[in-house]
Amino acid sequence: MENIFFDYKHLKYLGKGAIIGKTVRIRNPEKVSIGDYTIIDDFTYISCDFEIGSYCHIAPNSTISGGDGKVKIGDFVGLGAGTSIHPSSSEFLSVSLEMPSIPKEFQYGGINERIIINNYCQIGAKNTILPGVFLPEGFASSANSVIRKKKYRQWSLYGGNELNFIYKRNPGQIKEISKKIKEKYDVYKE
């Protein structure tokens, strides 16, 4: 299936078995790496340096934007519908003028901090992830959460306005099953 906004050949890397919806918009495909068997649903917009691992899913209507910002996502990660990830942002407390519509010579301020989402994370629908966030392995969030830069525990569910700890998750067999998936489907790697 072809994409209506860009040519797959321009991507920095496109893994085997990856599926990108026909209406996914990637502004700078040369800055985007998509791992094996990852699926990106329609109406998703990506406009920054972006790397996503294997066996991931980005649900529809998600936005990953941030100009010069960088986002790195591990393997077996799910982003719920309407997720919004922003490694770059205006600075609202001290005031900034760094929007792309402003000539570079006059831009000042703003926040630009890399976002890292580790393996096995599950991000609820309509979450917003702000600059500088580091999510540890197995992190999960409830729907409509704002994920700010702070320390989070591995294999834990967070939610609410202040994104409070809710529950310790049990990874159970997930690592064993994911290892079997990789063994089964990665045998064809050269």
mmCIF file of the C-alpha atoms, coordinates in Angstrom:
data_MODEL
# 
_entry.id   MODEL 
# 
loop_
_atom_site.group_PDB 
_atom_site.id 
_atom_site.type_symbol 
_atom_site.label_atom_id 
_atom_site.label_alt_id 
_atom_site.label_comp_id 
_atom_site.label_asym_id 
_atom_site.label_entity_id 
_atom_site.label_seq_id 
_atom_site.pdbx_PDB_ins_code 
_atom_site.Cartn_x 
_atom_site.Cartn_y 
_atom_site.Cartn_z 
_atom_site.occupancy 
_atom_site.B_iso_or_equiv 
_atom_site.pdbx_formal_charge 
_atom_site.auth_seq_id 
_atom_site.auth_comp_id 
_atom_site.auth_asym_id 
_atom_site.auth_atom_id 
_atom_site.pdbx_PDB_model_num 
ATOM 1   C CA . MET A 1 1   ? 0.000  0.000   0.000  1.00 0.00 ? 1   MET A CA 1 
ATOM 2   C CA . GLU A 1 2   ? 1.343  3.419   -0.917 1.00 0.00 ? 2   GLU A CA 1 
ATOM 3   C CA . ASN A 1 3   ? 1.297  6.470   1.289  1.00 0.00 ? 3   ASN A CA 1 
ATOM 4   C CA . ILE A 1 4   ? -0.256 9.687   -0.054 1.00 0.00 ? 4   ILE A CA 1 
ATOM 5   C CA . PHE A 1 5   ? 2.209  12.027  1.729  1.00 0.00 ? 5   PHE A CA 1 
ATOM 6   C CA . PHE A 1 6   ? 5.704  10.541  1.297  1.00 0.00 ? 6   PHE A CA 1 
ATOM 7   C CA . ASP A 1 7   ? 7.698  7.808   -0.431 1.00 0.00 ? 7   ASP A CA 1 
ATOM 8   C CA . TYR A 1 8   ? 8.738  4.909   1.846  1.00 0.00 ? 8   TYR A CA 1 
ATOM 9   C CA . LYS A 1 9   ? 12.179 4.973   0.193  1.00 0.00 ? 9   LYS A CA 1 
ATOM 10  C CA . HIS A 1 10  ? 12.889 8.286   1.939  1.00 0.00 ? 10  HIS A CA 1 
ATOM 11  C CA . LEU A 1 11  ? 12.593 6.818   5.444  1.00 0.00 ? 11  LEU A CA 1 
ATOM 12  C CA . LYS A 1 12  ? 15.838 6.487   7.389  1.00 0.00 ? 12  LYS A CA 1 
ATOM 13  C CA . TYR A 1 13  ? 14.867 2.858   8.082  1.00 0.00 ? 13  TYR A CA 1 
ATOM 14  C CA . LEU A 1 14  ? 11.757 0.758   7.449  1.00 0.00 ? 14  LEU A CA 1 
ATOM 15  C CA . GLY A 1 15  ? 11.732 -2.684  9.063  1.00 0.00 ? 15  GLY A CA 1 
ATOM 16  C CA . LYS A 1 16  ? 10.363 -5.819  7.497  1.00 0.00 ? 16  LYS A CA 1 
ATOM 17  C CA . GLY A 1 17  ? 6.665  -6.430  7.949  1.00 0.00 ? 17  GLY A CA 1 
ATOM 18  C CA . ALA A 1 18  ? 6.065  -2.841  9.113  1.00 0.00 ? 18  ALA A CA 1 
ATOM 19  C CA . ILE A 1 19  ? 2.715  -1.339  8.133  1.00 0.00 ? 19  ILE A CA 1 
ATOM 20  C CA . ILE A 1 20  ? 2.191  2.399   7.702  1.00 0.00 ? 20  ILE A CA 1 
ATOM 21  C CA . GLY A 1 21  ? -1.328 3.668   7.053  1.00 0.00 ? 21  GLY A CA 1 
ATOM 22  C CA . LYS A 1 22  ? -2.022 5.365   3.743  1.00 0.00 ? 22  LYS A CA 1 
ATOM 23  C CA . THR A 1 23  ? -2.768 8.704   5.450  1.00 0.00 ? 23  THR A CA 1 
ATOM 24  C CA . VAL A 1 24  ? 0.126  8.758   7.939  1.00 0.00 ? 24  VAL A CA 1 
ATOM 25  C CA . ARG A 1 25  ? 1.968  12.076  7.476  1.00 0.00 ? 25  ARG A CA 1 
ATOM 26  C CA . ILE A 1 26  ? 5.721  12.070  8.138  1.00 0.00 ? 26  ILE A CA 1 
ATOM 27  C CA . ARG A 1 27  ? 7.127  15.536  7.537  1.00 0.00 ? 27  ARG A CA 1 
ATOM 28  C CA . ASN A 1 28  ? 10.839 14.554  7.454  1.00 0.00 ? 28  ASN A CA 1 
ATOM 29  C CA . PRO A 1 29  ? 10.960 10.835  6.584  1.00 0.00 ? 29  PRO A CA 1 
ATOM 30  C CA . GLU A 1 30  ? 14.771 10.889  6.432  1.00 0.00 ? 30  GLU A CA 1 
ATOM 31  C CA . LYS A 1 31  ? 14.750 11.378  10.250 1.00 0.00 ? 31  LYS A CA 1 
ATOM 32  C CA . VAL A 1 32  ? 12.393 8.456   10.936 1.00 0.00 ? 32  VAL A CA 1 
ATOM 33  C CA . SER A 1 33  ? 13.258 4.798   11.703 1.00 0.00 ? 33  SER A CA 1 
ATOM 34  C CA . ILE A 1 34  ? 10.455 2.234   12.013 1.00 0.00 ? 34  ILE A CA 1 
ATOM 35  C CA . GLY A 1 35  ? 11.214 -1.236  13.385 1.00 0.00 ? 35  GLY A CA 1 
ATOM 36  C CA . ASP A 1 36  ? 10.114 -4.667  12.189 1.00 0.00 ? 36  ASP A CA 1 
ATOM 37  C CA . TYR A 1 37  ? 6.390  -5.505  12.344 1.00 0.00 ? 37  TYR A CA 1 
ATOM 38  C CA . THR A 1 38  ? 5.462  -2.120  13.775 1.00 0.00 ? 38  THR A CA 1 
ATOM 39  C CA . ILE A 1 39  ? 2.082  -0.717  12.726 1.00 0.00 ? 39  ILE A CA 1 
ATOM 40  C CA . ILE A 1 40  ? 1.308  3.006   12.463 1.00 0.00 ? 40  ILE A CA 1 
ATOM 41  C CA . ASP A 1 41  ? -2.397 3.679   11.933 1.00 0.00 ? 41  ASP A CA 1 
ATOM 42  C CA . ASP A 1 42  ? -3.932 6.289   9.674  1.00 0.00 ? 42  ASP A CA 1 
ATOM 43  C CA . PHE A 1 43  ? -4.131 9.984   10.527 1.00 0.00 ? 43  PHE A CA 1 
ATOM 44  C CA . THR A 1 44  ? -0.914 9.926   12.566 1.00 0.00 ? 44  THR A CA 1 
ATOM 45  C CA . TYR A 1 45  ? 1.455  12.896  12.164 1.00 0.00 ? 45  TYR A CA 1 
ATOM 46  C CA . ILE A 1 46  ? 5.228  12.752  12.818 1.00 0.00 ? 46  ILE A CA 1 
ATOM 47  C CA . SER A 1 47  ? 7.451  15.839  12.479 1.00 0.00 ? 47  SER A CA 1 
ATOM 48  C CA . CYS A 1 48  ? 10.638 15.258  14.467 1.00 0.00 ? 48  CYS A CA 1 
ATOM 49  C CA . ASP A 1 49  ? 13.607 12.901  14.739 1.00 0.00 ? 49  ASP A CA 1 
ATOM 50  C CA . PHE A 1 50  ? 11.767 9.671   15.558 1.00 0.00 ? 50  PHE A CA 1 
ATOM 51  C CA . GLU A 1 51  ? 12.852 6.082   16.187 1.00 0.00 ? 51  GLU A CA 1 
ATOM 52  C CA . ILE A 1 52  ? 10.431 3.297   17.082 1.00 0.00 ? 52  ILE A CA 1 
ATOM 53  C CA . GLY A 1 53  ? 11.361 -0.319  17.755 1.00 0.00 ? 53  GLY A CA 1 
ATOM 54  C CA . SER A 1 54  ? 9.816  -3.587  16.635 1.00 0.00 ? 54  SER A CA 1 
ATOM 55  C CA . TYR A 1 55  ? 6.336  -5.020  17.277 1.00 0.00 ? 55  TYR A CA 1 
ATOM 56  C CA . CYS A 1 56  ? 4.916  -1.627  18.281 1.00 0.00 ? 56  CYS A CA 1 
ATOM 57  C CA . HIS A 1 57  ? 1.541  -0.074  17.522 1.00 0.00 ? 57  HIS A CA 1 
ATOM 58  C CA . ILE A 1 58  ? 0.611  3.584   17.160 1.00 0.00 ? 58  ILE A CA 1 
ATOM 59  C CA . ALA A 1 59  ? -3.176 3.925   17.150 1.00 0.00 ? 59  ALA A CA 1 
ATOM 60  C CA . PRO A 1 60  ? -4.911 6.478   14.862 1.00 0.00 ? 60  PRO A CA 1 
ATOM 61  C CA . ASN A 1 61  ? -4.896 10.237  15.269 1.00 0.00 ? 61  ASN A CA 1 
ATOM 62  C CA . SER A 1 62  ? -1.606 10.352  17.159 1.00 0.00 ? 62  SER A CA 1 
ATOM 63  C CA . THR A 1 63  ? 0.815  13.290  16.927 1.00 0.00 ? 63  THR A CA 1 
ATOM 64  C CA . ILE A 1 64  ? 4.562  13.154  17.478 1.00 0.00 ? 64  ILE A CA 1 
ATOM 65  C CA . SER A 1 65  ? 5.857  16.658  16.872 1.00 0.00 ? 65  SER A CA 1 
ATOM 66  C CA . GLY A 1 66  ? 8.710  18.793  18.005 1.00 0.00 ? 66  GLY A CA 1 
ATOM 67  C CA . GLY A 1 67  ? 10.828 20.228  15.212 1.00 0.00 ? 67  GLY A CA 1 
ATOM 68  C CA . ASP A 1 68  ? 14.424 19.590  16.321 1.00 0.00 ? 68  ASP A CA 1 
ATOM 69  C CA . GLY A 1 69  ? 13.296 17.316  19.160 1.00 0.00 ? 69  GLY A CA 1 
ATOM 70  C CA . LYS A 1 70  ? 13.962 13.578  19.391 1.00 0.00 ? 70  LYS A CA 1 
ATOM 71  C CA . VAL A 1 71  ? 11.725 10.682  20.415 1.00 0.00 ? 71  VAL A CA 1 
ATOM 72  C CA . LYS A 1 72  ? 12.972 7.126   20.921 1.00 0.00 ? 72  LYS A CA 1 
ATOM 73  C CA . ILE A 1 73  ? 10.560 4.239   21.547 1.00 0.00 ? 73  ILE A CA 1 
ATOM 74  C CA . GLY A 1 74  ? 11.579 0.658   22.385 1.00 0.00 ? 74  GLY A CA 1 
ATOM 75  C CA . ASP A 1 75  ? 10.018 -2.674  21.380 1.00 0.00 ? 75  ASP A CA 1 
ATOM 76  C CA . PHE A 1 76  ? 6.492  -3.975  22.127 1.00 0.00 ? 76  PHE A CA 1 
ATOM 77  C CA . VAL A 1 77  ? 5.138  -0.482  22.898 1.00 0.00 ? 77  VAL A CA 1 
ATOM 78  C CA . GLY A 1 78  ? 1.523  0.598   22.370 1.00 0.00 ? 78  GLY A CA 1 
ATOM 79  C CA . LEU A 1 79  ? 0.398  4.213   21.953 1.00 0.00 ? 79  LEU A CA 1 
ATOM 80  C CA . GLY A 1 80  ? -3.354 4.679   22.361 1.00 0.00 ? 80  GLY A CA 1 
ATOM 81  C CA . ALA A 1 81  ? -5.519 6.625   19.917 1.00 0.00 ? 81  ALA A CA 1 
ATOM 82  C CA . GLY A 1 82  ? -4.977 10.364  20.030 1.00 0.00 ? 82  GLY A CA 1 
ATOM 83  C CA . THR A 1 83  ? -1.630 10.181  21.846 1.00 0.00 ? 83  THR A CA 1 
ATOM 84  C CA . SER A 1 84  ? 0.346  13.423  21.608 1.00 0.00 ? 84  SER A CA 1 
ATOM 85  C CA . ILE A 1 85  ? 4.140  13.402  22.129 1.00 0.00 ? 85  ILE A CA 1 
ATOM 86  C CA . HIS A 1 86  ? 6.152  16.653  22.216 1.00 0.00 ? 86  HIS A CA 1 
ATOM 87  C CA . PRO A 1 87  ? 9.940  16.720  22.804 1.00 0.00 ? 87  PRO A CA 1 
ATOM 88  C CA . SER A 1 88  ? 9.909  20.462  22.041 1.00 0.00 ? 88  SER A CA 1 
ATOM 89  C CA . SER A 1 89  ? 7.535  23.025  23.447 1.00 0.00 ? 89  SER A CA 1 
ATOM 90  C CA . SER A 1 90  ? 7.109  26.702  24.126 1.00 0.00 ? 90  SER A CA 1 
ATOM 91  C CA . GLU A 1 91  ? 8.156  27.855  27.587 1.00 0.00 ? 91  GLU A CA 1 
ATOM 92  C CA . PHE A 1 92  ? 4.977  29.285  29.090 1.00 0.00 ? 92  PHE A CA 1 
ATOM 93  C CA . LEU A 1 93  ? 6.358  30.503  32.451 1.00 0.00 ? 93  LEU A CA 1 
ATOM 94  C CA . SER A 1 94  ? 9.285  32.619  31.287 1.00 0.00 ? 94  SER A CA 1 
ATOM 95  C CA . VAL A 1 95  ? 7.880  33.318  27.797 1.00 0.00 ? 95  VAL A CA 1 
ATOM 96  C CA . SER A 1 96  ? 9.524  32.146  24.594 1.00 0.00 ? 96  SER A CA 1 
ATOM 97  C CA . LEU A 1 97  ? 9.302  32.841  20.891 1.00 0.00 ? 97  LEU A CA 1 
ATOM 98  C CA . GLU A 1 98  ? 10.618 29.754  19.126 1.00 0.00 ? 98  GLU A CA 1 
ATOM 99  C CA . MET A 1 99  ? 7.766  28.767  16.827 1.00 0.00 ? 99  MET A CA 1 
ATOM 100 C CA . PRO A 1 100 ? 8.706  27.569  13.334 1.00 0.00 ? 100 PRO A CA 1 
ATOM 101 C CA . SER A 1 101 ? 6.936  30.601  11.866 1.00 0.00 ? 101 SER A CA 1 
ATOM 102 C CA . ILE A 1 102 ? 9.541  32.906  13.485 1.00 0.00 ? 102 ILE A CA 1 
ATOM 103 C CA . PRO A 1 103 ? 12.830 33.430  11.587 1.00 0.00 ? 103 PRO A CA 1 
ATOM 104 C CA . LYS A 1 104 ? 15.656 31.461  13.295 1.00 0.00 ? 104 LYS A CA 1 
ATOM 105 C CA . GLU A 1 105 ? 17.629 34.646  14.077 1.00 0.00 ? 105 GLU A CA 1 
ATOM 106 C CA . PHE A 1 106 ? 14.756 35.933  16.257 1.00 0.00 ? 106 PHE A CA 1 
ATOM 107 C CA . GLN A 1 107 ? 13.775 32.699  18.014 1.00 0.00 ? 107 GLN A CA 1 
ATOM 108 C CA . TYR A 1 108 ? 14.536 32.364  21.704 1.00 0.00 ? 108 TYR A CA 1 
ATOM 109 C CA . GLY A 1 109 ? 13.566 30.216  24.653 1.00 0.00 ? 109 GLY A CA 1 
ATOM 110 C CA . GLY A 1 110 ? 11.485 27.104  24.509 1.00 0.00 ? 110 GLY A CA 1 
ATOM 111 C CA . ILE A 1 111 ? 12.126 23.596  25.790 1.00 0.00 ? 111 ILE A CA 1 
ATOM 112 C CA . ASN A 1 112 ? 13.763 20.857  23.741 1.00 0.00 ? 112 ASN A CA 1 
ATOM 113 C CA . GLU A 1 113 ? 14.406 17.620  25.675 1.00 0.00 ? 113 GLU A CA 1 
ATOM 114 C CA . ARG A 1 114 ? 14.542 14.081  24.298 1.00 0.00 ? 114 ARG A CA 1 
ATOM 115 C CA . ILE A 1 115 ? 11.707 11.672  25.140 1.00 0.00 ? 115 ILE A CA 1 
ATOM 116 C CA . ILE A 1 116 ? 12.499 7.995   25.731 1.00 0.00 ? 116 ILE A CA 1 
ATOM 117 C CA . ILE A 1 117 ? 9.831  5.308   26.028 1.00 0.00 ? 117 ILE A CA 1 
ATOM 118 C CA . ASN A 1 118 ? 11.305 1.913   26.945 1.00 0.00 ? 118 ASN A CA 1 
ATOM 119 C CA . ASN A 1 119 ? 10.160 -1.602  26.035 1.00 0.00 ? 119 ASN A CA 1 
ATOM 120 C CA . TYR A 1 120 ? 6.695  -2.909  26.938 1.00 0.00 ? 120 TYR A CA 1 
ATOM 121 C CA . CYS A 1 121 ? 5.163  0.498   27.746 1.00 0.00 ? 121 CYS A CA 1 
ATOM 122 C CA . GLN A 1 122 ? 1.427  1.015   27.181 1.00 0.00 ? 122 GLN A CA 1 
ATOM 123 C CA . ILE A 1 123 ? 0.220  4.596   26.770 1.00 0.00 ? 123 ILE A CA 1 
ATOM 124 C CA . GLY A 1 124 ? -3.517 5.160   27.208 1.00 0.00 ? 124 GLY A CA 1 
ATOM 125 C CA . ALA A 1 125 ? -5.735 6.938   24.678 1.00 0.00 ? 125 ALA A CA 1 
ATOM 126 C CA . LYS A 1 126 ? -5.439 10.718  24.445 1.00 0.00 ? 126 LYS A CA 1 
ATOM 127 C CA . ASN A 1 127 ? -2.300 10.957  26.594 1.00 0.00 ? 127 ASN A CA 1 
ATOM 128 C CA . THR A 1 128 ? 0.069  13.909  26.221 1.00 0.00 ? 128 THR A CA 1 
ATOM 129 C CA . ILE A 1 129 ? 3.782  13.302  26.791 1.00 0.00 ? 129 ILE A CA 1 
ATOM 130 C CA . LEU A 1 130 ? 5.847  16.432  27.526 1.00 0.00 ? 130 LEU A CA 1 
ATOM 131 C CA . PRO A 1 131 ? 9.557  17.193  26.891 1.00 0.00 ? 131 PRO A CA 1 
ATOM 132 C CA . GLY A 1 132 ? 12.216 15.276  28.826 1.00 0.00 ? 132 GLY A CA 1 
ATOM 133 C CA . VAL A 1 133 ? 10.034 12.308  29.815 1.00 0.00 ? 133 VAL A CA 1 
ATOM 134 C CA . PHE A 1 134 ? 11.781 8.975   30.427 1.00 0.00 ? 134 PHE A CA 1 
ATOM 135 C CA . LEU A 1 135 ? 9.416  6.022   30.764 1.00 0.00 ? 135 LEU A CA 1 
ATOM 136 C CA . PRO A 1 136 ? 10.910 2.839   32.259 1.00 0.00 ? 136 PRO A CA 1 
ATOM 137 C CA . GLU A 1 137 ? 10.231 -0.685  31.054 1.00 0.00 ? 137 GLU A CA 1 
ATOM 138 C CA . GLY A 1 138 ? 6.610  -1.774  31.565 1.00 0.00 ? 138 GLY A CA 1 
ATOM 139 C CA . PHE A 1 139 ? 5.223  1.708   32.364 1.00 0.00 ? 139 PHE A CA 1 
ATOM 140 C CA . ALA A 1 140 ? 1.491  2.113   31.662 1.00 0.00 ? 140 ALA A CA 1 
ATOM 141 C CA . SER A 1 141 ? -0.848 5.102   31.852 1.00 0.00 ? 141 SER A CA 1 
ATOM 142 C CA . SER A 1 142 ? -4.617 5.486   31.962 1.00 0.00 ? 142 SER A CA 1 
ATOM 143 C CA . ALA A 1 143 ? -6.538 7.418   29.305 1.00 0.00 ? 143 ALA A CA 1 
ATOM 144 C CA . ASN A 1 144 ? -6.459 11.231  29.191 1.00 0.00 ? 144 ASN A CA 1 
ATOM 145 C CA . SER A 1 145 ? -3.251 11.545  31.220 1.00 0.00 ? 145 SER A CA 1 
ATOM 146 C CA . VAL A 1 146 ? -0.561 14.208  30.976 1.00 0.00 ? 146 VAL A CA 1 
ATOM 147 C CA . ILE A 1 147 ? 2.854  12.593  31.383 1.00 0.00 ? 147 ILE A CA 1 
ATOM 148 C CA . ARG A 1 148 ? 5.349  15.082  32.778 1.00 0.00 ? 148 ARG A CA 1 
ATOM 149 C CA . LYS A 1 149 ? 9.060  14.829  33.432 1.00 0.00 ? 149 LYS A CA 1 
ATOM 150 C CA . LYS A 1 150 ? 9.418  12.999  36.758 1.00 0.00 ? 150 LYS A CA 1 
ATOM 151 C CA . LYS A 1 151 ? 10.599 9.611   38.017 1.00 0.00 ? 151 LYS A CA 1 
ATOM 152 C CA . TYR A 1 152 ? 8.320  6.636   37.272 1.00 0.00 ? 152 TYR A CA 1 
ATOM 153 C CA . ARG A 1 153 ? 8.590  3.015   38.460 1.00 0.00 ? 153 ARG A CA 1 
ATOM 154 C CA . GLN A 1 154 ? 9.026  0.037   36.140 1.00 0.00 ? 154 GLN A CA 1 
ATOM 155 C CA . TRP A 1 155 ? 5.999  -2.169  35.519 1.00 0.00 ? 155 TRP A CA 1 
ATOM 156 C CA . SER A 1 156 ? 3.589  0.288   37.131 1.00 0.00 ? 156 SER A CA 1 
ATOM 157 C CA . LEU A 1 157 ? 0.274  1.840   36.127 1.00 0.00 ? 157 LEU A CA 1 
ATOM 158 C CA . TYR A 1 158 ? -0.183 5.596   36.564 1.00 0.00 ? 158 TYR A CA 1 
ATOM 159 C CA . GLY A 1 159 ? -3.198 7.833   36.013 1.00 0.00 ? 159 GLY A CA 1 
ATOM 160 C CA . GLY A 1 160 ? -5.174 10.905  37.005 1.00 0.00 ? 160 GLY A CA 1 
ATOM 161 C CA . ASN A 1 161 ? -4.477 14.624  36.678 1.00 0.00 ? 161 ASN A CA 1 
ATOM 162 C CA . GLU A 1 162 ? -1.196 14.436  38.568 1.00 0.00 ? 162 GLU A CA 1 
ATOM 163 C CA . LEU A 1 163 ? -0.341 11.027  37.062 1.00 0.00 ? 163 LEU A CA 1 
ATOM 164 C CA . ASN A 1 164 ? -0.183 9.219   40.368 1.00 0.00 ? 164 ASN A CA 1 
ATOM 165 C CA . PHE A 1 165 ? 0.913  5.642   40.934 1.00 0.00 ? 165 PHE A CA 1 
ATOM 166 C CA . ILE A 1 166 ? -2.118 3.313   40.814 1.00 0.00 ? 166 ILE A CA 1 
ATOM 167 C CA . TYR A 1 167 ? -0.962 -0.262  40.660 1.00 0.00 ? 167 TYR A CA 1 
ATOM 168 C CA . LYS A 1 168 ? 2.147  -2.444  40.381 1.00 0.00 ? 168 LYS A CA 1 
ATOM 169 C CA . ARG A 1 169 ? 1.847  -4.427  37.122 1.00 0.00 ? 169 ARG A CA 1 
ATOM 170 C CA . ASN A 1 170 ? 2.947  -8.050  36.859 1.00 0.00 ? 170 ASN A CA 1 
ATOM 171 C CA . PRO A 1 171 ? 5.021  -8.621  33.721 1.00 0.00 ? 171 PRO A CA 1 
ATOM 172 C CA . GLY A 1 172 ? 4.254  -12.333 34.032 1.00 0.00 ? 172 GLY A CA 1 
ATOM 173 C CA . GLN A 1 173 ? 5.021  -14.086 30.784 1.00 0.00 ? 173 GLN A CA 1 
ATOM 174 C CA . ILE A 1 174 ? 5.413  -11.017 28.583 1.00 0.00 ? 174 ILE A CA 1 
ATOM 175 C CA . LYS A 1 175 ? 9.201  -11.294 28.213 1.00 0.00 ? 175 LYS A CA 1 
ATOM 176 C CA . GLU A 1 176 ? 9.028  -15.025 27.526 1.00 0.00 ? 176 GLU A CA 1 
ATOM 177 C CA . ILE A 1 177 ? 6.295  -14.561 24.910 1.00 0.00 ? 177 ILE A CA 1 
ATOM 178 C CA . SER A 1 178 ? 8.045  -11.604 23.259 1.00 0.00 ? 178 SER A CA 1 
ATOM 179 C CA . LYS A 1 179 ? 11.236 -13.679 23.030 1.00 0.00 ? 179 LYS A CA 1 
ATOM 180 C CA . LYS A 1 180 ? 9.287  -16.445 21.257 1.00 0.00 ? 180 LYS A CA 1 
ATOM 181 C CA . ILE A 1 181 ? 7.776  -13.908 18.844 1.00 0.00 ? 181 ILE A CA 1 
ATOM 182 C CA . LYS A 1 182 ? 11.226 -12.546 17.970 1.00 0.00 ? 182 LYS A CA 1 
ATOM 183 C CA . GLU A 1 183 ? 12.654 -16.050 17.537 1.00 0.00 ? 183 GLU A CA 1 
ATOM 184 C CA . LYS A 1 184 ? 9.803  -17.075 15.248 1.00 0.00 ? 184 LYS A CA 1 
ATOM 185 C CA . TYR A 1 185 ? 9.683  -13.987 13.056 1.00 0.00 ? 185 TYR A CA 1 
ATOM 186 C CA . ASP A 1 186 ? 13.308 -12.825 13.093 1.00 0.00 ? 186 ASP A CA 1 
ATOM 187 C CA . VAL A 1 187 ? 14.797 -16.033 11.653 1.00 0.00 ? 187 VAL A CA 1 
ATOM 188 C CA . TYR A 1 188 ? 14.816 -14.436 8.228  1.00 0.00 ? 188 TYR A CA 1 
ATOM 189 C CA . LYS A 1 189 ? 17.105 -11.585 9.224  1.00 0.00 ? 189 LYS A CA 1 
ATOM 190 C CA . GLU A 1 190 ? 20.277 -11.431 7.170  1.00 0.00 ? 190 GLU A CA 1 
# 
